[in-house]
Amino acid sequence: MTNNVVPASSAGAVGIAVAAIQLTDPSTWWHDIDQSPTWQNRIFYTLAVLYGVVSAIALIQLVRIQLRVPEYGWTTQKVFHFLNFLVNAVRCLVFVFFRSVQRLKPEIVQHILLDVPSLAFFTTYALLVLFWAEIYYQARAVSTDGLKPSFCTINIVVYVVQIEFCMSSNMLGGLHAAIEFADLWLEDQVQVAELA
């Protein structure tokens, strides 16, 4: 007589092994989170709170510096804190209203809301580099005349490259969107001319 019954200890071990594989399968947990609105809400609202805190700290620093030394106007340090506040406040709002942002039409508005803060972030930290370069040059008694034009040139190049990249990768809808916009604008101008 053969015994086809699996001992209880073996069945329990198999069950544990199956559960362990399911827990360690990298695609399972990621798909669960990716498809879960609850998890998405938690993650996006947590990011919104963190960006909001950084934004508030930057604004407090800006106000504190302005109250301490108002006679200097807009210094590099004040502009840095203002840009930091602006970038993080926009990102905070994007994460708070992420469902609404995902439904915005035309799609270019979504891209603008998501990409412009990144460009402003680049400018913010390029400004930080400028700030430290000015301090270094002043400590060495070297002229700082070429630093701000270099900063502006680098930023202009980065922004132009980003715009060109967007246009070439069809993020803006390419030439079709530009032609459609031009047609609408021309129709509007004709209607205005007819009314006049």
N, C-alpha and C positions, 0 to 999 in steps of 0.2 A: 504494500500500500504506500503510494507516494503522497507526500505532504505538499500541496500547492499553496499553502498559506504562508504569507510573508510575515515574519516576526514583527511585532509591534515596534520594536526599537529600529528596525530597518525602515519601516514605513514612515516613522517620525523623522528619520534622518533624510529620507528622500524629500519629504515635505519641506524640511528646513532648507535643503539644497535648492529646491525649486524657488522658494521664497527669497533666498539669498541671490539667486540669479536674477530674479525680477527686480530686486532692489538695486543691484549693481549694473543692470543694463542701462547704459548712458542715454539711450534714446527714449526709454520709457518715461523717466521722470521729467525729461526736458519737454516731451510732447504733452505730458500732463500739465505742466506749468504753462507751456505755450498756448494750449487750448483753453485754459481756465481764465475766465474773466475776473474771478476773485483774486487769483495770483497776480494778474496784470494790474488790477487796481491797486493792490498792496504795493507792488514794486514801483509803479509810477507815482503814487502818492508819497511813498517814502523818498523817492528822488526829488519830488517837488518840495518836500519839507527841507531836505538837505540843501537844495539850491536856494530856497527861501532864506534859510539861516545864513548862508554865505552872503547873499545879497543884502540882508539886513546889517550884517557886520560891516560890509563895505560902505553902506550908506552912513552908518554910525561913525565910521572912521572919517569919511568925507566931511560930515557935519562937524565933528570934533576938530579936525584940522582947520576948517574954515573959521570956526569960532576962535581958535587959538591965534591964527595969523591971517586975518582977512585982507591985509594990505598987499599981499603978494599976488592976488588974483589967481588965475588958473595955472598952477604949477604942474610939473610932470607928475608929481605924487597925487595931486588932487584929480587930475585927469585919469590916472591909473585906477583910483578908487571909484570914480564915476563909471568908467567902462566896466569895471568888475561888477559894480552894482547892476548896471544895465544888462550885461550878458546873463548874469545869474537870475535876475528878475524875469527876463524873457523866457529862459529855460524853465524856471519855476512855473510860469503861466502855461507854457506848452505842456508840461507834465500834468498840471491840474486839469487842463481842458483837452487831454490827449484824444479822447473819443471825438470831440468836436473837430479837432485839428485833422484827424484822419478822414473826416467827411467833407472837408473844405473843397470847393470847386471854384475855379479851375485848380488843377493839381499843382500848378506853379506856386500857388499861395502856400501850400504845404511845404514845398521845398524851400521857399523863402524863410518861413518860420523855423525850419529845422537847420538851414545852412547859414543864415546870416549870423546867428549867435556864435557859430564856430569861427567865422571870419573876424567878428569883433573880439573873440577870445584870442585869436592870433595877434590882433592889433594891441590888445591889452598887455600881453606878455612881451611883445616886441617893444612896447613902451617901457616895460620894466627893464629890459636890456638897455634901452636908451638911458633910463634913469641912472643905472649903475655905470654905464659908460661915461656919462657926464661927471659923476662923482670921481671916477678913476682919472679922467682927463684933467679935472680941476685939481686933484691932489698932485698930479705930475706937472701942473702949470702948463698944460698943453691946450691949445685953442679947441673949443668945442663947436666951432662954426659949421663943420661938415656933418655933424651927427644928426641934426634934425632933418636936413634935406635927404640924407641917406635913409633915415627912418621913413619919411614920406615916400621916397622912391620905391623902397622895398614893399611897402603896403600897397601902393598903386599897382605894382607888378603882380603881387599875389591876388589882388581883387580882379585885375584884368584876366589873369590866367584862370581864375575860378569862373568868371563869366563866360570865357571862351569854352571852358570845359563843359559847362552847363549847356551851352548852345550846341556844341558838337555831339554831345551824348544824348541828345533829344530830351533832356530834362525839361527844357522849355517848350517842347513840342516842335523844336526845330524851325525850319523855314516856314512850314505850314502855319504855325501859330502866329508868326510875325506877319505873314501875308493876310491872315484872317483879321488880325488886329488892325492892320493898315486899311483893309477894306471897310471895316466898321468905322474907323476914324474918318475915312473919306466920305462915307455915306452920311455921317453926322455933319461933316463940314458942308456937304451939298445941301442938306436940309436947313442948316443955319443960313446959308447963302440965299436959299429960296425964300426964307422968311424975311430976309432983310430987304 
